[in-house]
Each structure stands twice: as structure tokens, then as C-alpha cells.
Amino acid sequence: MEQFVQGLSDSYSKDKAAFNKEMSDCFNTIFDVIDTNKDRSISLEEFILAFKAFGHENEGIVTKAFQLLNPKDGLVPLRDIVNAWINFACESDSSKPDVIKQAFDSGF
């Protein structure tokens, strides 16, 4: 895990724009897979299934994380989720709001 994190840190330090693009491509691919009905939005059910696939079995915490993304009519646009993860991985200003960090801080 330390090597993985160090590799990400090195890539970020070397070229932030390239790192941001790589993260964007990665998260777009991941969320394209979990968007099972291809409506470009994620429902709570899809969100729970995706996180179960990654080993997060606690539906209560996953539901809290989903709520941090401010769903409208029970859906979060795929773009909002991708942007949240890119912000988490790429934003160097820790004073900016970060819903992914909030999710981890709440026990995710």
C-alpha cells in the first residue's frame, strides 16, 4: 500500500495536469461499469452494489456517503461522483469542501 500511495504522490508531484487526467479517465471507467442501467446517474442501490464489490459491506455507512453527494430524486449524476473522487485525489487546497474525505471521516 505504501508503494501504491508513493507512486500516486510521485505522479501528482511530477505533472499535476497529467495526474488529474489519469484520475479522471480511471474514475470515469470505474463508474461507467457500476452505472448498470447506463442512465449516467447512480441510484443508492447501484452505489451500495458497487461498494460491496469493493468490500464495503456496511450499508449504513455507504448510504451516508451517498447522501453526502446530495442526490436529487434518488439519483446522483455520474459526473458529480467522478468530480468528487477527482477532487479527493487531486485537490491540494485542504480548505475546499471534500465529500469523499467527509465520507471517510464518518467511518467509511
PyMOL commands that place a pseudoatom at each C-alpha (Angstrom):
pseudoatom trace, name=CA, resn=MET, resi=1, chain=A, elem=C, hetatm=0, pos=[0.000, 0.000, 0.000]
pseudoatom trace, name=CA, resn=GLU, resi=2, chain=A, elem=C, hetatm=0, pos=[2.878, 2.369, 0.811]
pseudoatom trace, name=CA, resn=GLN, resi=3, chain=A, elem=C, hetatm=0, pos=[4.369, 1.832, -2.665]
pseudoatom trace, name=CA, resn=PHE, resi=4, chain=A, elem=C, hetatm=0, pos=[0.987, 2.467, -4.272]
pseudoatom trace, name=CA, resn=VAL, resi=5, chain=A, elem=C, hetatm=0, pos=[0.463, 5.717, -2.355]
pseudoatom trace, name=CA, resn=GLN, resi=6, chain=A, elem=C, hetatm=0, pos=[4.044, 6.813, -3.020]
pseudoatom trace, name=CA, resn=GLY, resi=7, chain=A, elem=C, hetatm=0, pos=[3.590, 6.125, -6.733]
pseudoatom trace, name=CA, resn=LEU, resi=8, chain=A, elem=C, hetatm=0, pos=[0.459, 8.275, -6.800]
pseudoatom trace, name=CA, resn=SER, resi=9, chain=A, elem=C, hetatm=0, pos=[2.242, 11.011, -4.875]
pseudoatom trace, name=CA, resn=ASP, resi=10, chain=A, elem=C, hetatm=0, pos=[5.191, 10.935, -7.264]
pseudoatom trace, name=CA, resn=SER, resi=11, chain=A, elem=C, hetatm=0, pos=[2.897, 11.099, -10.319]
pseudoatom trace, name=CA, resn=TYR, resi=12, chain=A, elem=C, hetatm=0, pos=[0.978, 14.005, -8.789]
pseudoatom trace, name=CA, resn=SER, resi=13, chain=A, elem=C, hetatm=0, pos=[4.165, 15.916, -7.965]
pseudoatom trace, name=CA, resn=LYS, resi=14, chain=A, elem=C, hetatm=0, pos=[5.676, 15.294, -11.409]
pseudoatom trace, name=CA, resn=ASP, resi=15, chain=A, elem=C, hetatm=0, pos=[2.750, 16.580, -13.512]
pseudoatom trace, name=CA, resn=LYS, resi=16, chain=A, elem=C, hetatm=0, pos=[-0.491, 17.600, -11.803]
pseudoatom trace, name=CA, resn=ALA, resi=17, chain=A, elem=C, hetatm=0, pos=[-2.407, 18.082, -15.067]
pseudoatom trace, name=CA, resn=ALA, resi=18, chain=A, elem=C, hetatm=0, pos=[-1.448, 14.633, -16.368]
pseudoatom trace, name=CA, resn=PHE, resi=19, chain=A, elem=C, hetatm=0, pos=[-2.254, 13.084, -12.983]
pseudoatom trace, name=CA, resn=ASN, resi=20, chain=A, elem=C, hetatm=0, pos=[-5.666, 14.781, -12.965]
pseudoatom trace, name=CA, resn=LYS, resi=21, chain=A, elem=C, hetatm=0, pos=[-6.412, 13.457, -16.480]
pseudoatom trace, name=CA, resn=GLU, resi=22, chain=A, elem=C, hetatm=0, pos=[-5.310, 9.952, -15.497]
pseudoatom trace, name=CA, resn=MET, resi=23, chain=A, elem=C, hetatm=0, pos=[-7.553, 10.040, -12.409]
pseudoatom trace, name=CA, resn=SER, resi=24, chain=A, elem=C, hetatm=0, pos=[-10.455, 11.375, -14.483]
pseudoatom trace, name=CA, resn=ASP, resi=25, chain=A, elem=C, hetatm=0, pos=[-10.057, 8.566, -17.030]
pseudoatom trace, name=CA, resn=CYS, resi=26, chain=A, elem=C, hetatm=0, pos=[-9.795, 5.975, -14.251]
pseudoatom trace, name=CA, resn=PHE, resi=27, chain=A, elem=C, hetatm=0, pos=[-12.846, 7.156, -12.313]
pseudoatom trace, name=CA, resn=ASN, resi=28, chain=A, elem=C, hetatm=0, pos=[-14.909, 7.538, -15.494]
pseudoatom trace, name=CA, resn=THR, resi=29, chain=A, elem=C, hetatm=0, pos=[-14.115, 3.916, -16.389]
pseudoatom trace, name=CA, resn=ILE, resi=30, chain=A, elem=C, hetatm=0, pos=[-14.949, 2.628, -12.914]
pseudoatom trace, name=CA, resn=PHE, resi=31, chain=A, elem=C, hetatm=0, pos=[-18.233, 4.477, -12.719]
pseudoatom trace, name=CA, resn=ASP, resi=32, chain=A, elem=C, hetatm=0, pos=[-19.201, 3.506, -16.260]
pseudoatom trace, name=CA, resn=VAL, resi=33, chain=A, elem=C, hetatm=0, pos=[-19.036, -0.097, -15.051]
pseudoatom trace, name=CA, resn=ILE, resi=34, chain=A, elem=C, hetatm=0, pos=[-21.182, 0.474, -11.945]
pseudoatom trace, name=CA, resn=ASP, resi=35, chain=A, elem=C, hetatm=0, pos=[-23.792, 2.531, -13.824]
pseudoatom trace, name=CA, resn=THR, resi=36, chain=A, elem=C, hetatm=0, pos=[-25.678, -0.678, -14.534]
pseudoatom trace, name=CA, resn=ASN, resi=37, chain=A, elem=C, hetatm=0, pos=[-28.626, 0.870, -16.348]
pseudoatom trace, name=CA, resn=LYS, resi=38, chain=A, elem=C, hetatm=0, pos=[-26.430, 3.383, -18.234]
pseudoatom trace, name=CA, resn=ASP, resi=39, chain=A, elem=C, hetatm=0, pos=[-28.564, 6.407, -17.320]
pseudoatom trace, name=CA, resn=ARG, resi=40, chain=A, elem=C, hetatm=0, pos=[-25.429, 8.425, -16.363]
pseudoatom trace, name=CA, resn=SER, resi=41, chain=A, elem=C, hetatm=0, pos=[-26.757, 8.648, -12.803]
pseudoatom trace, name=CA, resn=ILE, resi=42, chain=A, elem=C, hetatm=0, pos=[-26.217, 6.427, -9.802]
pseudoatom trace, name=CA, resn=SER, resi=43, chain=A, elem=C, hetatm=0, pos=[-29.025, 5.310, -7.534]
pseudoatom trace, name=CA, resn=LEU, resi=44, chain=A, elem=C, hetatm=0, pos=[-28.467, 4.304, -3.929]
pseudoatom trace, name=CA, resn=GLU, resi=45, chain=A, elem=C, hetatm=0, pos=[-28.917, 0.665, -4.942]
pseudoatom trace, name=CA, resn=GLU, resi=46, chain=A, elem=C, hetatm=0, pos=[-26.191, 0.909, -7.610]
pseudoatom trace, name=CA, resn=PHE, resi=47, chain=A, elem=C, hetatm=0, pos=[-23.941, 2.745, -5.150]
pseudoatom trace, name=CA, resn=ILE, resi=48, chain=A, elem=C, hetatm=0, pos=[-24.388, 0.039, -2.493]
pseudoatom trace, name=CA, resn=LEU, resi=49, chain=A, elem=C, hetatm=0, pos=[-23.720, -2.753, -5.019]
pseudoatom trace, name=CA, resn=ALA, resi=50, chain=A, elem=C, hetatm=0, pos=[-20.575, -1.016, -6.258]
pseudoatom trace, name=CA, resn=PHE, resi=51, chain=A, elem=C, hetatm=0, pos=[-19.153, -0.554, -2.793]
pseudoatom trace, name=CA, resn=LYS, resi=52, chain=A, elem=C, hetatm=0, pos=[-19.989, -4.131, -1.843]
pseudoatom trace, name=CA, resn=ALA, resi=53, chain=A, elem=C, hetatm=0, pos=[-17.890, -5.164, -4.851]
pseudoatom trace, name=CA, resn=PHE, resi=54, chain=A, elem=C, hetatm=0, pos=[-15.011, -3.198, -3.312]
pseudoatom trace, name=CA, resn=GLY, resi=55, chain=A, elem=C, hetatm=0, pos=[-15.516, -4.871, 0.083]
pseudoatom trace, name=CA, resn=HIS, resi=56, chain=A, elem=C, hetatm=0, pos=[-17.571, -2.175, 1.824]
pseudoatom trace, name=CA, resn=GLU, resi=57, chain=A, elem=C, hetatm=0, pos=[-20.391, -4.203, 3.359]
pseudoatom trace, name=CA, resn=ASN, resi=58, chain=A, elem=C, hetatm=0, pos=[-21.758, -1.626, 5.823]
pseudoatom trace, name=CA, resn=GLU, resi=59, chain=A, elem=C, hetatm=0, pos=[-24.839, -0.332, 4.005]
pseudoatom trace, name=CA, resn=GLY, resi=60, chain=A, elem=C, hetatm=0, pos=[-25.480, 2.318, 6.666]
pseudoatom trace, name=CA, resn=ILE, resi=61, chain=A, elem=C, hetatm=0, pos=[-22.128, 3.992, 6.110]
pseudoatom trace, name=CA, resn=VAL, resi=62, chain=A, elem=C, hetatm=0, pos=[-22.371, 3.615, 2.325]
pseudoatom trace, name=CA, resn=THR, resi=63, chain=A, elem=C, hetatm=0, pos=[-25.833, 5.207, 2.464]
pseudoatom trace, name=CA, resn=LYS, resi=64, chain=A, elem=C, hetatm=0, pos=[-24.422, 8.130, 4.496]
pseudoatom trace, name=CA, resn=ALA, resi=65, chain=A, elem=C, hetatm=0, pos=[-21.685, 8.574, 1.888]
pseudoatom trace, name=CA, resn=PHE, resi=66, chain=A, elem=C, hetatm=0, pos=[-24.321, 8.576, -0.864]
pseudoatom trace, name=CA, resn=GLN, resi=67, chain=A, elem=C, hetatm=0, pos=[-26.320, 11.243, 0.978]
pseudoatom trace, name=CA, resn=LEU, resi=68, chain=A, elem=C, hetatm=0, pos=[-23.214, 13.487, 1.131]
pseudoatom trace, name=CA, resn=LEU, resi=69, chain=A, elem=C, hetatm=0, pos=[-23.410, 13.632, -2.686]
pseudoatom trace, name=CA, resn=ASN, resi=70, chain=A, elem=C, hetatm=0, pos=[-26.820, 15.378, -2.439]
pseudoatom trace, name=CA, resn=PRO, resi=71, chain=A, elem=C, hetatm=0, pos=[-28.980, 13.053, -4.541]
pseudoatom trace, name=CA, resn=LYS, resi=72, chain=A, elem=C, hetatm=0, pos=[-31.890, 14.596, -6.422]
pseudoatom trace, name=CA, resn=ASP, resi=73, chain=A, elem=C, hetatm=0, pos=[-34.919, 12.343, -6.840]
pseudoatom trace, name=CA, resn=GLY, resi=74, chain=A, elem=C, hetatm=0, pos=[-32.810, 9.464, -5.509]
pseudoatom trace, name=CA, resn=LEU, resi=75, chain=A, elem=C, hetatm=0, pos=[-30.042, 9.867, -8.102]
pseudoatom trace, name=CA, resn=VAL, resi=76, chain=A, elem=C, hetatm=0, pos=[-26.579, 11.408, -8.249]
pseudoatom trace, name=CA, resn=PRO, resi=77, chain=A, elem=C, hetatm=0, pos=[-25.245, 12.339, -11.697]
pseudoatom trace, name=CA, resn=LEU, resi=78, chain=A, elem=C, hetatm=0, pos=[-22.248, 10.218, -12.609]
pseudoatom trace, name=CA, resn=ARG, resi=79, chain=A, elem=C, hetatm=0, pos=[-20.275, 13.398, -13.335]
pseudoatom trace, name=CA, resn=ASP, resi=80, chain=A, elem=C, hetatm=0, pos=[-20.775, 14.580, -9.718]
pseudoatom trace, name=CA, resn=ILE, resi=81, chain=A, elem=C, hetatm=0, pos=[-19.331, 11.332, -8.361]
pseudoatom trace, name=CA, resn=VAL, resi=82, chain=A, elem=C, hetatm=0, pos=[-16.384, 11.374, -10.755]
pseudoatom trace, name=CA, resn=ASN, resi=83, chain=A, elem=C, hetatm=0, pos=[-15.690, 15.019, -9.872]
pseudoatom trace, name=CA, resn=ALA, resi=84, chain=A, elem=C, hetatm=0, pos=[-15.865, 14.238, -6.140]
pseudoatom trace, name=CA, resn=TRP, resi=85, chain=A, elem=C, hetatm=0, pos=[-13.265, 11.478, -6.487]
pseudoatom trace, name=CA, resn=ILE, resi=86, chain=A, elem=C, hetatm=0, pos=[-11.034, 13.631, -8.685]
pseudoatom trace, name=CA, resn=ASN, resi=87, chain=A, elem=C, hetatm=0, pos=[-11.274, 16.399, -6.099]
pseudoatom trace, name=CA, resn=PHE, resi=88, chain=A, elem=C, hetatm=0, pos=[-10.344, 13.909, -3.359]
pseudoatom trace, name=CA, resn=ALA, resi=89, chain=A, elem=C, hetatm=0, pos=[-7.352, 12.593, -5.326]
pseudoatom trace, name=CA, resn=CYS, resi=90, chain=A, elem=C, hetatm=0, pos=[-6.112, 15.836, -6.872]
pseudoatom trace, name=CA, resn=GLU, resi=91, chain=A, elem=C, hetatm=0, pos=[-7.080, 18.890, -4.808]
pseudoatom trace, name=CA, resn=SER, resi=92, chain=A, elem=C, hetatm=0, pos=[-4.147, 20.313, -2.869]
pseudoatom trace, name=CA, resn=ASP, resi=93, chain=A, elem=C, hetatm=0, pos=[-6.174, 23.002, -1.051]
pseudoatom trace, name=CA, resn=SER, resi=94, chain=A, elem=C, hetatm=0, pos=[-7.420, 21.239, 2.091]
pseudoatom trace, name=CA, resn=SER, resi=95, chain=A, elem=C, hetatm=0, pos=[-9.731, 24.162, 2.920]
pseudoatom trace, name=CA, resn=LYS, resi=96, chain=A, elem=C, hetatm=0, pos=[-12.024, 23.266, -0.011]
pseudoatom trace, name=CA, resn=PRO, resi=97, chain=A, elem=C, hetatm=0, pos=[-15.022, 21.014, 0.751]
pseudoatom trace, name=CA, resn=ASP, resi=98, chain=A, elem=C, hetatm=0, pos=[-14.402, 17.344, 0.042]
pseudoatom trace, name=CA, resn=VAL, resi=99, chain=A, elem=C, hetatm=0, pos=[-17.366, 14.949, 0.284]
pseudoatom trace, name=CA, resn=ILE, resi=100, chain=A, elem=C, hetatm=0, pos=[-15.173, 11.867, -0.151]
pseudoatom trace, name=CA, resn=LYS, resi=101, chain=A, elem=C, hetatm=0, pos=[-12.998, 12.918, 2.792]
pseudoatom trace, name=CA, resn=GLN, resi=102, chain=A, elem=C, hetatm=0, pos=[-16.189, 13.576, 4.785]
pseudoatom trace, name=CA, resn=ALA, resi=103, chain=A, elem=C, hetatm=0, pos=[-17.340, 10.046, 3.971]
pseudoatom trace, name=CA, resn=PHE, resi=104, chain=A, elem=C, hetatm=0, pos=[-14.043, 8.552, 5.150]
pseudoatom trace, name=CA, resn=ASP, resi=105, chain=A, elem=C, hetatm=0, pos=[-14.102, 10.728, 8.284]
pseudoatom trace, name=CA, resn=SER, resi=106, chain=A, elem=C, hetatm=0, pos=[-17.576, 9.408, 9.100]
pseudoatom trace, name=CA, resn=GLY, resi=107, chain=A, elem=C, hetatm=0, pos=[-16.296, 5.821, 9.188]
pseudoatom trace, name=CA, resn=PHE, resi=108, chain=A, elem=C, hetatm=0, pos=[-16.485, 4.805, 5.535]
for i in range(1, 108): cmd.bond("trace and resi %d" % i, "trace and resi %d" % (i + 1))
show_as sticks, trace
zoom trace
